[in-house]
């Protein structure tokens, strides 16, 4: 994870509490005093499998295979999907279009494989889809 630390500077509108007593109410700090001018945010890109991947009416796993963050992000980038598109209320991803998405994804993965630029998945192997959308990687030359 990355961190972002902001340091507040006093101005004509407010003053800064440079230091205040730790109540340990909101964190896990063992410090007795806390810097009141600095605030640190932890930023992490933990991508989670959306509920609709393995069920939820669309069963994306039947078309795209096992969920991995790499595959999920690649599909989102290719089709312009957002995380919200996978949600129940806002999802523009519908069961009726899943075979279309799978065919288009297969075409793109096959094109990349045929050009010698295959897409890799989380395990370091080529990104693959289940039959009948599987990608033929037999002509790909391993990188040396």
Secondary structure, 3 states (H helix, E strand, C coil): CEEEEEECCCECCECCCCEEECCCCCCCCCCCEEECCEEEEEECCCCCCCCCCCCCCCCCHHHHCCCCHHHHHHHHHHHCCCHHHHCCCCCCCCHHHHHHHHHHHHHHHHHHHHCCCCCECCCCCECCCCCCCCCCCCCCCCCC
